[in-house]
Amino acid sequence: MGALSPEPDAPASHFRWLNILALVAGLLALALGPLAGGLFVLLSLTSRQTADTLSMTTIGLSVAALGLGFGGALAWVGYHGLRGRPSRPFRPGPGWLWGCLAASGVALLIGQLIISLDLLAPVTFPLFHILGVSLPAIVILLLFGRGLASHAPAPTQPQVLGQMALGALGMTLVSFILEALVAVIALVVVAAVVALLPGGLAQLAELQAMLADPTRLQDPQALAHWLLKPGILILAAVMLMLVVPIIEEGAKSLGVPLLALGIRAKPAPAQGWLWGVAVGAGFAIAEGLFNSAASLPFWAGIVLLRAGASAMHMVTAGLTGLGWARMLTARSFLSLLASYLASLTLHGLWNGLTVLIVIASLQTMAEPGDTSRIAIGGVGMIFGLIGLILLMVATIGVAIYITRRVGEPHR
């Protein structure tokens, strides 16, 4: 979780074990990530069912990249702590920022060209997918780091890398398991209710047949037939606007108190803010690698939207990180609660506008000859896009304000 250096009154053995744990966890991720990714690609390609080769190789190699990248970072954090060397502050220079920004643009351009021209995409595209999704989050993190460059005590490089690894490898997995569990319970309840309604068993059989055939899931009319049903639409909205933010913001917020406990220190506001942002960066990268692999024909546009989602994840995690810093230093539970509620609100609004765009686009494609539905869907898409843009501008403004405030001397 960070380079662990004991406080003067803390036993060194405690921190040695924490560094050993980080080293072992990192080495396991280094080994298991490429293995799991390779097996996923192999099993997908040898399956009897029709599979999208490009999507399967992209997802498999993304798993491998997560293990190599963040597993390597976590192993380095543990090794660095065991050697007992002083940790450098996280103060990225302008070269890193502009280099990552330029590389992000190049990856976006080449990746979309590979898909559009089909230039051996299953082999050549995954690398640019990984870079195109990961670099925007890294650029945002570097920007925040530069905003706190003059602050003391500054977050250290191992702390930031460790928090990113925790967000990518730990908190993403925790959120996925909890969300899947809640989704299964909700679907079971809904299925039970539908089965009791007239014609419910026939509808469930139709839905099962559609889910068993992945090609039908790519049919906009088939999707609209189910997703636009009031019951399913309400369930999806509640899940994405309430349940998902509660789970994900709760999971991401744990990075800051875990690191504070690990190094037995009370973080300054600037440290809590950047630690949280780093957790959000790792979380956003892991989530984006998989979510954006589902719509590869429109990959560049999806990645640009994911850049906005990455900023949202990082700012919300930074807010709860700042709340935890206030909680740990001043015992201000209200600060923690307020920051958590603010992160839930921002996340819920983002997801709600995204749901609006998806539903509106399905409206336009559900009945190609129905001009009224097309018009309503078009208005909904425009409203949703404008809302996302305004929300992103507000998020950036809040992030700049907080970074400046916590970076002021003696705060």
N, C-alpha and C positions, 0 to 999 in steps of 0.2 A: 504493500500500500504506500510505501514511501521509504526513502533511506532512513533507517531507524538509528538515531543517535540518542543514547540515554541522557536524561537529565542528571544533574549532579547527585541527587538523592535516590536515583532509581538503580536497581540491580542490573548490571550489564548482561547477566545470563538471560534475563527476560527478553532483551532486545536481540540477543543472539538467536534465540529460538524463533523469534518472529522473522528474522532475516532468513533463517534456514527454511522456514515455512514458505516464504515468498520465493526462494530459490527453487525449492522442490516443486511448488505449484507451477512456476514458470517453465521448468524443464518438462513437466508432464504435458503442459499445453503445447510446448514445442514438438513433442513426440506425437501426441494424440491428434493435434489439429491436421497436419498433413495426412496422417493415416485415415482419419475419419473422412476428410475431403476426398481422398483417392478412392476409398471404398464406396462413397456416395456416387461418384462419377461412374465407377465400374458397374455397380448394381443397377444404376439407372440405364446405362447403355445396353446392358445384357437382359433387361427386363423384357418380357413378352409384350407388355403394353406399349402403345405408341408414346414416345417421350420426345419432348423438345430438347434436342441435343445441345443447343446453345445455352438454354436456361440451366440444364443439368450441369454442364461443365462450368458455367459461371458460378452457380451456387457451390459446387464442390470445391472449386479453387478458392472461392471466398472463405470457406471454412478453413482451408489450409492456410490462407493468408492471415486469418485471425489468430490461429495457433502460432504461426511463425512470428508475426509482428508483435502481438501483445504478450505472447508467452516469452519471447525473447526479452521484451522490455521488463517483464516481471522478474525473470531470472537475473537480469542485470541489476535490478534494484536490490534483490537479495544478496547477490555477490558483492555489490558495492558496499552494502551495509556491513557485511561480514569482514571486509577488509578494513573498515573503520576510517576510511578517508573522508575528509570534509566534503560536504555536498555543495556544489555550485548553485547559486540562485538561478531561478528561471527568468532570464532576461534575454529574450531572443533578439538578435540583431535584425536590421532591415533586410539584409541579404536573404535570410531564411524566409521572411515574410514574402518578399517579391518573388523569390524562387519558387515557393510553393504555389503562389497565385498564378504565375506563368505556367507551371507544370499542370495545374488544374485545368486551365483553358486549353492547353495542348491535348491533354487526355480526353477532354470532352469532345473536341473536334475530331481527333483520330478515331475515338471509339464509335462515334456516330457514323463516320465514313465507312468503317469496317462493317457495321451492321447494314447500312444502306447499300453498299456495293458487294456485300457477302464475300469479303476477302478472307477466306478460311476462318470465319468468325469463331467457331468453337475452339480454335487453337489460339488465335491472335487477340480476340476481344477481352477475355477475362481480366488480363492485366490492366487494361485501360478502364475497365469497370471498377476494379479495386481502387485505382488511383483517382478516378473521377468522383467516386463517392466519398473517399477518405479525405482528400486534400482540402475541400471546403471547410470541414470541421477543424482541421489542423490550422488553416488560415485564420479562422475566427479565434481559436485558442491563442495563436501567436499575437493577434491584435490585442486581446485582453492582457496577455503577458507583458507586452510592451507598454500598455497603459499603467501597469504596476511596477515598471522597471526600477523606479526610484524609491519604492517602498521598502521599509525595513521593520520587522523581519520579512524577507521576501520568501514566497514559496520556492522550494528547491526543485531542481530538475528531477531527481528521483521521486519526489513526492508527486509531481505532476504526471510523470510517466506511470507510476504505480496506480494513481487514481484513474487514469485512462484505461489501464489494463483491468482494473476492478470493474469499471463500468462496462467494458466490452465483454469480458469473460464471465463475470459474476452476476452483475445486476441485470444484464440482458437475459441470462438464463433463468434467474429467479422470476423476473417479470413474465417470461414466456410460459413457465410452468404454472404460475398462478392464474394468468389470463386464460390459458388452455383449460385449467380446472373449472374456472368460473363459466367459461363458454360451454363446456360439456354439460355442466349442471343446468344452465339456462336452456340449452337445446333439449335436454331430457324433459324438463318441465313443459316447454312449449310443445314438444311432440306429444306428450301425454294429454295436454289440453286439446290439441288439434284432433287427436285420435277419438276424443269423445264427441266431437262435433259431427253433424251429418256430412258424409262424404270425406271425413278426415282421413280415414285409412287409405283411400285412393290417392289423396294428395300426398300423403307421406310416401307411398310407393312411387309416385311420380318424382318426388324430390330425391329419393334414394337412387332411382335410375339415372337422374341427371348428375348427381354427385359421383356415381360410379363411372361416368364417361367424361373425362377431362375436356374433350373437345367441345362438349355442350356448354361448358362454363365460359367458353370464349364467344358464345352467341349472345349479343346484347339483348335480343328479344327474350331469350330464355332467362337471362339474369333479371331483366326488368320484371318479368312475370312473377318472380318470387320476391325480389328485394323491394318492390313497390307495394307489396301487401302491407296494410297498416300494422299488423302485429309484428311482422319481421322487421319492418322499418323502425318501429319504436324500440324493439329489442336492440337492433344494431346501434341506434342513436344513443341509448342508455349505456351500452357497453363502451362505445368509443368516446363519448363525451363525459362519462362519469367513472365507470369502473376502471377503464384503462388508465386515465390520469391518476386515479387514486393509487393503483398498484405501481405504476412506473415512477411516479414522483416519490412515493414512499420508499421504493427500492433504491432509487438514485441518491436519495438524501442520506442513506446510511454510510456512504463513503467518507464523509467528513468526520462523524463521531468515531468511526472505526480507526481512521488514521490518527485522530487526536488521542484516542485510547492507546494506540500502538506506540506513539512516541511520548506519551504521558506529558502532553503540553496543551495549553489552552490557546487555540488559534486566534490570531488577530483577525478582524473583519476581512482584510485583504486576502489573508490565507484561506479563510473559509469560503470566500467568494470564488477564488481561483481553483481551489480544490474541487468545489462543486462543479464548476465549469468543465474541469478536466474529466470528471466522472461522466458528465453529460456528453462530452465529445466522444469518449469511448463507446458509450451507449448508442449514440447517433450513428457512429460508423458501423457498428455491428448490425443494428436494425436496418440501416440503409442498404447494406450490401445484399440483404435478402429481399427486402421490400421492392427495391428498384429492379430486381432481376425478373419480376413478374410481367413487365410490360416493355420488353426490349425493343420492339419496333419504334417506340417513342422514347428511347432511352435518354437522349440529351435533355428533353423537356422534363422528364421525371427526375433526373439528377438535379436540375435547377430547382425544382420544387423541394427535393430532398435537402438541398442546401438551406432553404428556409426552415424546414423541419429540424435540421441539425442545430441551427441557431436557437430555435425554440427550446429544444431539449437542453442545450447548454445553459441558456439563461434561466430556465426553470430550476435546473439543478444548482446553478449558482445562487439563486434566491434562497433555496432551502439550506445551502451551505452557509450562506451569510446568517440565516436564522440560527443554525446550529452554533456558529461562532459566538453570537450574542448569548445563546443559551448557556454555553460552556464557560464563558467568561463572566457574564453578569447574572446568570441564573434567570434569564428573561424568557420564560415559557411563552409569553404572549408574542414575543418577536418570532419565535420558531413557528408558532401557530399561524401568525399573520403571513409569514413568508411561504409556508406550505399552502395556505389557502390561495395566495397570489399565484403560485406555480400551478395549482389545480385549475384556476380560472383561465390562465393563459393557455394551458394545454387543452382544456376542454373547448375553448373558443376555436383554437386551431383545428382540432379534430372535427368540430361541428361544421366549420366552413368547408373542410375537405369533404365531409359527408354530403353537404349541400351540392358541391360541384359534381360528385359522383352520381348522385340521384338525378340531378338536372341533366347530365349527359345521357343517362339511361332513358330519361323522358324523351330526349330528342331522337333516340335510336329505337325505342320500343315499337313505335308505329310510324314507319317512314312516310305514310301518306296523310297523317293527321297533323295539319299545319298548326292547329291550336296548341297541341302538346309540344310540338317543336318550338313554337314561340315561347311558351312558358319555360321550357327547359333551357332555351338560350338565355332568357332573362335571368334565370337562376344561376347559370354558369357565370354570367358577367358579374352578378352581385357577389357570388362566392369568391371570384378572383379578385375583385376590388377589395372585398373584406380581408382576404389573405394579405394583400399588398399593404393595406392600412395597418393591419395587425403586425406585420413584419416591421414596418417603419416605427411603430410604437415600441416594439420589442427592442429594436436597435437603439432607440432613444433612451429607453430605460437602462439598457446595458451600459451605454456610454456614461450616463449619469452616475450609476452605481460604481463603475470602475473609477471615475474621477473622485467620488466621495470617499470610497474606502482607501484610495491611494493618497489622500491628503495626509500630511504629517500629523502625528500625534492623534490618529483616529484608530 
